[in-house]
Amino acid sequence: MASENTAPCAIAVRDVRFDWPGGQFGLDVPTFDVLQNESVLLLGQSGSGKSTLLSLICGILAPSQGVIQVAGTDIGALGRASRDRFRADHIGIIFQMFNLLPYATALDNILVPLRFSKARRARMQSPRQEALALTKALGLPETLVTGVQASTLSVGQQQRVAVARAMIGNPKVVIADEPTSALDSDAQGEFLELVFRQVQDAEAALLMVSHDERLADRFDRVIRLDQIASLRRAGGA
Amino acid sequence: MTLTRLALASLKSRWLTVGLTIFAVAMSVALYLGVEKLRTGARDSFTDTISGTDLIVGARSGSVQLLLYSVFRIGNATNNITWDSYRDIANRPEVSWAVPMSLGDSHRQFRVMGTTEAYFDRYKYRGDRSLEFAGGDRMNDLFDAVVGADVAAQLGYSVGDPIVVAHGLASFSEHADTPFRISGILAKTGTPVDRTVIVSLTAIEAIHVDWKSGAQKPGAPTSVDVIRSMNLQPKAITAIMLGAESRLKIFSLQRAINEYPQEPLLAVLPGVALQELWSIVGIAEVALIGVSAMVVVTALLGMAAMLLASLNARRREMAILRAIGAGPMTVVGLLLIEALLMAAVGAALGVGFLYLGLIVAQPILDARFGLFVPISGLSGREAATLIAVVCAAAAVSLLPAIRAYRISLADGMMVKM
């Protein structure tokens, strides 16, 4: 299994080169690290390759060259199915919106990842109790969590359920892709507060992608995407 | 939260389209199984038209033709059997019993058959069921007639009513001078007996006393009293039902009759002739089963189209599953489970529809058409059909499944709209 505690980095990217199928575009990331327990804000506009970078870190895409270590494991060396399992075991993901399966209850949504990860399931006593504890900590009433379909929740409530789903089973790496952009500014602050508290409790690293620089002061470190990565076009350099 | 529960929740959220798809599958399965049941019912009813008779004998023609006129009362005999030949055959040592039949007259649209009382004992159908009387009794008098259930029902006859027998078929020259009385009405059998008027062999002779070559002799008709005093031994009959002393003797008896030197005769085994006839009629059966199989295929293709159409709307769903660690194969699995669930529920519902339909239709089919469709459990063949439906559902959903695989591989965890 992954030796999570020996490596100092939660995420370590070295000399990664990725080519999109067709060879029209490519992305180069020479070096990029997120330390354990560290919170990093990655600033970048859409189209700057951030989706690609996140997909690489999450193991959806495999690099053409280079090494991507997540929680001490070189995921580039894993097969596709193993990368999927690794993601299920070790990474919690929060999107901008549309995080939830609309037809399932919030509770079912939170518990779905356990279906794909034995490791997460093994890290907890009673999944249901822990899911309810999480949602209580995130300020969601239990009736909303167990009684209704996720599609009936407000956007803010859905985002909190998404946090609970990302955090269930205490993954060591949490990745958030513009999780606040669908919220109004008051709710944004409150939501970030909740995310930070959960990530700190779980002693996880947080990599958040956003284009909103106002969020910067809450993070340990702020990096611009163009500082660490460069887009390549066919025929270009 | 298992994949199946996930699939169920997803199906439930699209209950209207899913419900319609399941309904279409159920209806097609019910139709297919219904046709299958009707088909076997029709075949059994058909081959059960006559049983317990070892050989049917008539003038030499084709076996199907002999069967048609002697059992189904369709068409006419090309020739008669002389009474002497009949006596000869009936007295052979291999013959256990013989029932002569004389056909050729009609009453309204129904055939009249002259026979002996033994007919009521020897004629069996649907295994070993004998003719039963719904009212009245067998012929007691020369001018008594027994009518089948359809004859009584369609012409509104009851026991004791007089009827007039016409000479020949579809003829206007009625034997009005010799009226018959209905002595009994037979219970419904689902065989051509229902559409037959049965009189004694001597009665057939009696109504032809004053007739020659299809026309009434000129002059005053012979009075009923005179006819009663005449010798009414028939000179010819149309066909004979034979029972052999032992099953082993049937074939030698058949050969002996077929090689009968005095007259060209034909003896057929009813079962063999019935199968021969069914092989002609059965082409319609194959067409019917083919059409209903196509309906099942259409319903399944509809399901595949529905799944395919839903894929675009479900890209986010697939992306979410990928983000939380599901592989593309899991997405494919989810889709296949959905298809299998729909097909299985559709098939089960179809079986329900089938039996509901059978319960409603069985008495109607039996009473109207004499077609007895037993309400039995599913045969091995039918159960295999249901399994085939579910397997075919999996096969046709491969198309949407492969597409889902491609989409979820391309989209990853971010939907590119």
Interface residues (C-beta under 8 A of the other chain):
Chain A: S51 L54 S55 C58 I60 L61 R80 A81 D84 R85 R87 A88 D89 I93 F95 F98 N99 L100 L101 P102 Y103 A104 D108 L111 V112 P113 L114 R115 F116 S117 Q149 R165 D177
Chain B: M1 T2 L3 R5 L6 A9 S10 K12 S13 R316 E317 I320 L321 R322 A323 I324 G325 A326 G327 M329 T330 G412 M413 M414 V415
